[in-house]
Amino acid sequence: MWPYITRRLIAFVPTLVLTSLLVFTLIRVVPGDVAEARLSGGGELPVDPGEVARLRSELGLDRPVYNQYLDWLRDLAQLDFGTSLWTGRPVAEHLQQWFPVTLELAVFALIIAAIGGIGLGVLSGITRGSVVDYLARFVSVIGVAAPTFWVGTLVLLALLRLTDWAPPVRYTGPRQDLVTNLTIMFWPAVVSGFASMAYVSRLSRSAFLELSRQDFSRTARAKGASERIVNLRHILPNMLPAVITMLGVEFAHLITGVAIVEIIFSVPGLGRGLLRGIANRDYVLVQSIIMLIAFMVLVINLMVDVVAARLDPRVRLS
Amino acid sequence: MSNGRFPSRLLKTSTGRRRLLRRAAVGGGGLAGAFLLACSSSNEESSPSGDAAGSTGTGTAPATTQPKHEGTLVVAHSTEEPPNLDAIEGTSTTFHNILGIFYNGLLRYDPSVPDASAIQGDLAQSFEVISPTEFKFTLHDNASWHDDRPVTTEDVLFTLEMYKKSSGHKGEALAGVDAITAPDARTVMITTTRPRASLLTWLSINSMNIAPSHLLKENAKALEKRVMGSGPFKFESYEPGIAISGTRNPQYFKKDVPYLDGIEYLFIPDENARLGALRTGQIQMTTRLKLAQAKSVESKDIVVQSAAAMSNGVIGGHVDKPPFVDPRVRQAISLAVDRQAALKAIIDNDGTVGSPIFAPKLARSPEELLTLPGYDPAKKAEDITRAKQLLAAAGHPNGFETEITSRSGHPQYEAISVFAVDQLRQIGITARIKAVENAVLSRLRSAGDFDMLVAAGTSYVADPSGTTNYWGPEARDFPVRDANIARLLEQVEAEFDIAKRTQFVRDLELALIEWAPYVQTFWTNEHDALATKVKGYTKMIGLFGNARHEGIWLDG
């Protein structure tokens, strides 16, 4: 396994370099730049071309693009994320603040997706053809079809209307106050995890049904094992590799896709920072966040592969 | 003691300009509208009214309590988080609406007068108009920076000189200023090369904060990460993406204020979350709402205050490019656009039909505007006929094709653009919309690279000079090339007598409508929603009003 992991880690390098090239190019293709954005005060103030040129020079944006890229890549290789062109603060400082928040939200959402998705899928499989099955499938279809921003807004408004309560809007870290933090994170996690839960549920149901028709399940039943034993000892363990793979993919989606939820629920995470960075054309910040996300996705994929191989002896990493 | 409005008896007594000026100074008057001829003999906080009454009366909090020195006010502005903490270099409202609690200006608007028509000293204990080109300010002798250093005339000189050299509205505020001097340790004199009737109004906007020269001389970027003001609240903490908070400045040079122990500004980008937080008592105030949003939270516990935002929506052609260089084409467009319909269709009547000037006390009222060409919806058919005649006379009997440059992803710009296309079609002008991203729009506007333009902006002050960034001779978008208008603008700026100034403003307004650099569709309103327990707050017109919040307290 270790040679496989080593090869995969080495393969990270060209992937990340390619990603860096893409993100560096794409953010610059977008019209406008940070100097204009900073000087125009939201676009309403006249921009003096001389001032723009001065600020561009101050920010190092007047240098040849390839120089900017190579310098950035060199700094990145030394884990120096540079300085935000918008706030003037080190990007590392921003990442240090935002990344744990997003990670916590994604993990929380993943737990909800895993528990809810596997539970709903298995329940649906066990009660195949019943009202419960149809209800569970309806919920999972809604989860797949409904856009997160819509679900998030609806949840927020429903909470207000039905309970006259809303999640705390002032973010509090888990170290400051765990209970408050969990109160803040619960609903965003539910909303973020809802779509993932739906995917996991659908996969779990189909895997459950397929496995329940396999020879080993039939044999267990023939040997007199109860359905409960068959489900718990034979079907569920065999479902896990597929579900874990799916959860891994969903975790990567959650890391990259919680921006809207972060905005709706006032969670100061990476996604919210990324959207702000894009709006402000903060190239350095955007590039760094994307690279961090890309790295995370690569690591998660590797971990999923390794875990799946450990769980299923039939999988051989090569 | 607060400053009153400009005393009417004083205005009626014409005894010569210099004598009038002196009497105004001695009388401790204020101003009326944008007429700025006043002095403050005292700089103490306005007597608290205990009233959170709406500027236009959509909600009123009980006015039964006396100020209390306790509590922390939690506010969620709709404005974005400022990129850094430098409210001196920062120009947009994102800086000043939030960071204004840490600073003082030389002057400020009386926070209890919602139409920003009364000026008080802020760091200036008193001020005096010596002559139309000479302004004297006497500083408080006990004002200090939050690091306990005294605020000196050197700080004022340093800051104003810095602003004078800057581009943008702070430079505009000090246009025509010849010299800023300090004849003694407490006095600052500003002399101008030409009469500046609007100077005091400009000095009162909340972005004209005075900076600590001892820090900025050492490091011009010193305030980006460190707040150092003289204001009613001391900087406590900044958590990027979460909050900025301040605590009461116990050494504040004004007696008895601030009342609050602290203020915390939360950055909540989502509107529903802000309103939900207000409803559930997590915050006590949220600002700059649309009417429908504000009404959705109005209750026995939440009141809404409304005021003109001094923000507008305009449609215009490039005045130096054909066919818009021809005044007949511009006038035809002005006649074609139904302003009342724009007001209703685009902002649901939450505003007023406007002239190119925002100066409520001086310019024409919306009712008076109805008598002018293009403003009366009942005469729209006649206006359209006349517009077609003008186009034909200008050599475009069948209209022409053009392009409207607008901002993408902004509902108001998009709505005005679509509305404009529809209105122009009625006189045969076929327009297509070119929607571009905000920064690109800014670049195109600066380069004059457009045929027609939809713009939405803000008048910095309730005075004709507040909109010259749109139509003044040096304007970016619609510079008016007209000697008569230039002369009228000079007269408005030179005239300190309110009656005469009003007449000049009206003449200027009429001349601008006739010259038609653009069509002013409407001026919008904005609304603040606040818990009834918030006392002593009055929403002020515009985006650059009082931001000190020293007179606010919480009741219960």
Contacts between the chains, C-beta under 8 A, distances in Angstrom:
chain1	res1	chain2	res2	distance
A	30	B	437	7.5
A	31	B	436	6.8
A	31	B	437	5.1
A	31	B	439	6.9
A	31	B	440	4.3
A	32	B	437	5.3
A	32	B	438	7.0
A	32	B	439	2.8
A	32	B	440	5.1
A	32	B	442	7.9
A	32	B	443	7.3
A	33	B	439	6.7
A	36	B	439	4.5
A	36	B	442	5.7
A	36	B	443	5.8
A	37	B	438	7.5
A	37	B	439	4.8
A	38	B	83	7.1
A	40	B	438	7.6
A	40	B	439	6.5
A	40	B	442	3.9
A	41	B	91	4.9
A	41	B	92	3.6
A	41	B	168	7.5
A	42	B	92	5.6
A	42	B	94	7.7
A	42	B	438	7.0
A	43	B	407	6.8
A	43	B	438	3.9
A	43	B	439	6.5
A	43	B	441	5.7
A	43	B	442	4.5
A	44	B	92	7.7
A	44	B	442	8.0
A	44	B	456	7.7
A	44	B	457	5.0
A	44	B	458	6.6
A	45	B	91	6.2
A	45	B	92	7.4
A	45	B	168	5.5
A	45	B	169	7.3
A	45	B	442	7.7
A	46	B	167	7.4
A	46	B	168	7.4
A	46	B	445	7.2
A	46	B	446	5.7
A	46	B	469	7.1
A	46	B	476	4.1
A	47	B	442	5.3
A	47	B	443	6.6
A	47	B	445	8.0
A	47	B	446	4.5
A	48	B	167	5.0
A	48	B	446	7.5
A	49	B	446	6.7
A	49	B	447	7.8
A	51	B	167	6.2
A	86	B	83	4.9
A	87	B	83	5.0
A	87	B	84	5.7
A	87	B	240	7.2
A	88	B	83	7.5
A	88	B	84	5.6
A	88	B	221	7.5
A	88	B	224	5.6
A	88	B	225	7.8
A	89	B	84	7.8
A	89	B	225	7.7
A	89	B	240	7.4
A	94	B	240	6.9
A	97	B	240	6.3
A	97	B	241	7.0
A	98	B	241	7.1
A	153	B	272	5.9
A	156	B	272	5.4
A	156	B	273	6.5
A	156	B	276	6.0
A	157	B	272	6.4
A	157	B	276	7.8
A	159	B	276	7.7
A	160	B	276	4.9
A	160	B	279	6.2
A	160	B	280	7.2
A	164	B	279	7.3
A	164	B	280	6.7
A	165	B	280	5.9
A	166	B	273	7.3
A	166	B	276	3.8
A	166	B	277	6.2
A	166	B	279	7.3
A	166	B	280	4.7
A	166	B	282	7.1
A	168	B	282	6.4
A	169	B	76	7.2
A	169	B	266	6.0
A	169	B	268	5.3
A	169	B	273	5.7
A	169	B	274	7.6
A	169	B	276	7.7
A	169	B	277	4.3
A	169	B	282	5.4
A	169	B	283	7.1
A	170	B	74	7.8
A	170	B	242	6.8
A	170	B	243	6.4
A	170	B	264	7.9
A	170	B	266	5.6
A	170	B	282	7.1
A	171	B	239	7.9
A	171	B	241	7.7
A	171	B	242	5.0
A	263	B	269	5.1
A	263	B	270	5.3
A	264	B	270	4.9
A	264	B	272	7.2
A	264	B	273	6.4
A	265	B	270	7.6
A	265	B	273	6.6
A	266	B	266	7.6
A	266	B	267	7.8
A	266	B	268	4.7
A	266	B	269	7.2
A	266	B	270	6.6
A	266	B	273	5.1
A	268	B	239	7.9
A	268	B	240	7.5
A	268	B	241	3.4
A	268	B	242	5.3
A	268	B	267	7.8
A	272	B	241	6.7
A	272	B	269	7.1
A	273	B	241	6.8
A	276	B	80	7.9
A	280	B	83	7.4
A	281	B	439	6.6
